[in-house]
Amino acid sequence: MCLGIPGELVEFVQEHEDLAVVDVSGVRRRVNVGLLADEGLRPGDWVLVHVGFALSKISEREAQAVFDYLQGLGQPYADELDALRGSDIG
């Protein structure tokens, strides 16, 4: 199964224009936002992240709906969050 996980854009990485730091359930990761260059992304925006790429800009409401669904998956989602925590850039 492929999971797209919502992340809130925290900041852009100055030295790499296509990279941004996003917060995914309390874990901060760098993701490539180049696919969304025309979306006018800003800190506070929500994006759907899959394998290190922001695939689409979503609303906060959509992000919460996805979080609610993922939490309903139980252990598989908990395992995914544990894997994310291992790559936290803090």
C-alpha positions as CSV (number, residue, x, y, z in Angstrom):
1,M,0.0,0.0,0.0
2,C,1.2,3.5,-0.8
3,L,0.6,6.1,1.9
4,G,0.5,9.8,1.3
5,I,0.9,11.5,4.7
6,P,0.0,15.2,5.4
7,G,2.7,17.5,6.5
8,E,2.7,21.1,7.4
9,L,5.3,23.3,5.7
10,V,7.5,24.8,8.3
11,E,10.2,26.5,6.3
12,F,12.1,26.4,3.0
13,V,15.7,25.2,2.9
14,Q,17.7,28.2,1.8
15,E,20.5,26.4,-0.1
16,H,18.1,24.2,-2.1
17,E,15.1,25.9,-3.6
18,D,13.2,22.7,-4.2
19,L,13.5,21.5,-0.5
20,A,11.3,22.4,2.5
21,V,11.0,21.3,6.1
22,V,7.6,19.8,6.9
23,D,6.2,18.6,10.2
24,V,4.5,15.2,10.0
25,S,2.9,14.3,13.3
26,G,5.6,16.1,15.2
27,V,8.5,14.8,13.1
28,R,10.3,17.3,10.9
29,R,11.7,16.1,7.6
30,R,13.1,17.6,4.5
31,V,10.9,17.0,1.4
32,N,11.2,18.0,-2.2
33,V,8.5,20.5,-3.1
34,G,9.6,21.1,-6.7
35,L,6.5,19.4,-8.1
36,L,4.4,22.1,-6.5
37,A,6.5,25.1,-7.7
38,D,3.4,26.8,-9.2
39,E,1.3,26.4,-6.0
40,G,2.8,29.4,-4.2
41,L,3.6,27.4,-1.1
42,R,4.2,29.2,2.2
43,P,5.0,28.2,5.7
44,G,1.7,26.9,7.3
45,D,0.5,25.3,4.1
46,W,-0.3,21.6,4.1
47,V,1.1,19.1,1.6
48,L,0.6,15.4,0.9
49,V,4.0,13.7,1.2
50,H,5.0,10.4,-0.4
51,V,8.5,9.0,-0.4
52,G,10.1,12.4,0.2
53,F,8.1,14.4,-2.3
54,A,5.2,16.8,-1.8
55,L,2.7,15.6,-4.3
56,S,-0.2,18.0,-3.7
57,K,-1.2,21.0,-1.7
58,I,-4.2,20.2,0.6
59,S,-6.3,22.1,3.0
60,E,-5.9,21.8,6.8
61,R,-9.3,20.2,6.8
62,E,-8.2,17.6,4.3
63,A,-5.1,17.0,6.3
64,Q,-7.1,16.3,9.4
65,A,-9.4,13.9,7.6
66,V,-6.4,11.9,6.3
67,F,-4.9,11.9,9.9
68,D,-8.1,10.6,11.3
69,Y,-8.2,7.8,8.7
70,L,-4.5,6.9,9.2
71,Q,-5.0,6.7,13.0
72,G,-7.9,4.3,12.4
73,L,-5.4,2.0,10.7
74,G,-3.8,1.3,14.1
75,Q,-0.5,-0.5,14.2
76,P,0.5,0.0,10.6
77,Y,0.3,3.8,11.1
78,A,2.1,3.6,14.4
79,D,4.9,1.7,12.6
80,E,5.1,4.3,9.9
81,L,5.4,7.1,12.5
82,D,8.2,5.2,14.3
83,A,10.0,4.9,11.0
84,L,9.6,8.7,10.5
85,R,10.9,9.5,13.9
86,G,14.1,7.6,13.0
87,S,14.7,10.2,10.3
88,D,13.7,13.3,12.2
89,I,15.9,16.3,11.4
90,G,14.7,18.0,14.6
